[in-house]
């Protein structure tokens, strides 16, 4: 190969490197712009509706346990139920369950710390399924309702909240990562398992 040919080859390689770096920067800029744009499909709206439905439902359950709202039993009634179900310090567990459902529901509805909020709800729902299990799937003795809520929370932990959320505006959380969702779900599962072991 002549000297001129070698220079030309090196020049082409340099151009390809520069072009590759430019393509990567352009792709990153397009992704950033895509995050800032309003949703162009129904997926973000669908995630918002799902988050609001599950979140508000769980807030209703939690405030019912804490304050007796929406026909709930309040701390005294819920604490007595937890005691009868085998949980030690039933009132304390009622407070924990009520706060978890209320705060987790608010977080899910807002799309704030979504993987953690969804995992918290998943943990309480696993305990609810263990408590309510009557050998069937459909109500009144089954746990179909709890399974639906738990699977919705699990799905949101893995998919993320979408762009119509608080997380979408936070630098650390706007890029939903599967490993974060899986880690949060694992944490919720471990926590619920510990509580069930305490219950015995």
Residue pairs with C-beta under 8 A, 6 or more apart in sequence:
1 9
35 163
35 168
35 174
38 163
39 45
39 162
39 163
39 164
43 162
44 162
44 163
44 164
45 162
45 164
46 162
47 156
47 159
47 160
47 161
47 162
47 164
47 165
48 111
48 161
48 162
48 164
48 165
50 152
50 155
50 156
51 108
51 109
51 111
51 114
51 156
51 161
51 162
51 165
52 109
53 152
54 105
54 108
54 109
54 121
54 149
54 152
54 153
54 156
55 104
55 105
55 106
55 107
55 108
55 109
55 110
55 117
56 105
56 109
57 105
57 149
58 101
58 102
58 104
58 105
58 108
58 121
58 149
59 101
59 102
59 105
59 106
59 109
60 69
60 70
60 105
61 72
61 101
61 105
62 97
62 98
62 99
62 100
62 101
62 102
62 103
62 104
62 105
63 69
63 70
63 72
63 98
63 102
64 70
64 71
64 72
64 73
64 74
64 78
64 98
65 72
65 73
65 74
65 75
65 78
65 94
65 97
65 98
65 101
66 72
66 74
66 75
66 94
66 95
66 98
66 99
66 102
67 74
68 74
68 77
72 78
73 80
73 81
75 91
75 94
75 95
75 98
76 91
78 90
78 91
78 94
78 97
78 98
79 90
79 91
79 92
79 93
79 94
80 90
81 90
81 94
82 90
82 91
82 93
82 94
82 97
83 90
83 91
84 90
85 131
85 199
86 199
86 200
87 93
87 195
87 198
87 199
88 198
88 199
93 195
97 124
97 127
100 120
100 121
100 123
100 124
101 121
101 124
103 117
103 120
104 117
104 118
104 120
104 121
104 124
105 117
105 121
106 112
106 117
107 113
107 114
107 116
107 117
107 120
108 114
108 117
108 118
108 121
108 153
108 156
108 161
110 165
110 166
111 161
111 162
111 164
111 165
111 166
111 167
111 168
112 165
112 166
112 167
113 167
113 173
114 156
114 157
114 160
114 161
114 165
114 167
114 173
114 176
115 157
115 160
115 180
115 181
115 183
115 184
115 185
116 184
116 187
118 153
118 154
118 156
118 157
118 184
118 185
118 188
119 153
119 157
119 184
119 185
119 187
119 188
120 188
121 149
121 150
121 153
121 188
122 150
122 153
122 154
122 157
122 185
122 188
122 189
122 192
123 188
123 189
123 191
123 192
123 195
124 192
125 146
125 149
125 150
125 153
126 150
126 188
126 189
126 192
126 196
127 192
127 195
127 196
127 199
128 143
128 146
129 143
129 146
129 147
129 150
130 196
130 199
132 143
132 146
133 143
134 141
134 142
134 143
135 141
136 142
137 143
137 144
137 147
138 144
139 145
154 185
157 181
157 184
157 185
157 188
158 178
158 181
158 182
158 185
159 176
159 181
160 167
160 176
160 181
161 167
161 168
161 176
162 168
167 173
167 174
167 176
168 174
